[in-house]
Amino acid sequence: MEECRRKNIRRKVGKWVENILFVASLGFLGFLAWHLLLFASFNIPSQSMLPTLQPGDKVLVDKVTTGARLFDIFGAAAGEDVKIRRTFRFRRFKRGDILVFNFPFRGEWKEIAMNYQVYYAKRCVGAPGDTLEIRDFNYFINGIPSEGGGDRRMVREVYAPDSVSRDSLPGFRAMKRDSVTHWTIRDLGPLYIPKKGDDLRLSVSNYLPYKKLIEWETGKKLKKNNGKLTLGGKPVESYRFKNNYYFMAGDNSADSQDSRYWGLIPEPFVVGRVLMTWWSERDGVVNKERVMKWMH
């Protein structure tokens, strides 16, 4: 009799444990699905997107409408190059979206590689197929004035034209190691932003902004030899792009590392678009005005 009672107790305990493990598994899978396929949360540590995003903000990033990325997370975390696919999407990334993306370099800015450990939030000011130009810190898209870069007054004070030469102020030169265009963060472009399938004519006068993109897509070196271009050692006069690209900039352009310095961001590196600040807390103080604030 006592033995039967013990068996019943063990059976009930086993059933409870089984149910608890089942519920915990469902919860874990639900968390993974939420984080990997639906939404993600990121902290904003810097002032580069002021006043739109502020240090201490926690933003909710939408992966549903623009498609979630599918790739080998463990390989990416280990610093490997991984193939990235995207689930079905209802809309594309658009000019004006605030996007979260992986930093496009792992070490020195010599070659593009997705940095899985580092994320940035910037505004898309140039979309695939656009031609972007910056004149005296004013942004133009396809020849039309744009609001990209936010308030220009601060950046004009920091980089006043009569206070410093183009080469002497750190951070003034655009696109590191640029020896062809000599663009600056004050005057840049015109720069065509490639979309998937574009055939772009290449020459020694225009290839440099696309050099790292082409080398990342092909795994071959694009070089200038005797006034001509070679890709993987073979002469090249045009190139068809395999991905969409984006020009990303901070709303606080006086204090923002962005595409003016790095170059264009490949679409596979984009996590998703910022929907809202769901929480905002700095130095232990909650900014209630920014809690559940939708972005525009």
Salt bridges, closest charged atoms under 4 A:
GLU2 OE2 - ARG5 NH2 2.58
GLU2 OE2 - ARG6 NE 3.63
GLU3 OE2 - ARG10 NH2 3.68
ASP57 OD2 - ARG290 NH2 2.66
ASP62 OD2 - ARG273 NE 3.23
ASP81 OD1 - ARG106 NH2 2.76
ASP97 OD2 - ARG91 NH1 3.18
GLU108 OE1 - LYS110 NZ 3.40
GLU108 OE1 - ARG177 NH2 3.87
ASP130 OD2 - ARG95 NE 2.87
GLU133 OE1 - ARG135 NE 3.46
ASP136 OD2 - ARG156 NE 3.63
ASP136 OD1 - ARG186 NE 3.76
ASP151 OD2 - ARG153 NH2 2.55
ASP167 OD1 - ARG173 NH1 2.94
ASP187 OD2 - ARG166 NH2 3.26
ASP198 OD1 - LYS195 NZ 3.23
ASP199 OD2 - ARG240 NH2 2.71
GLU215 OE2 - LYS211 NZ 2.86
GLU237 OE1 - ARG201 NH2 3.90
ASP251 OD2 - ARG123 NH2 2.87
ASP258 OD1 - ARG260 NE 2.78
GLU267 OE2 - ARG89 NH1 3.18
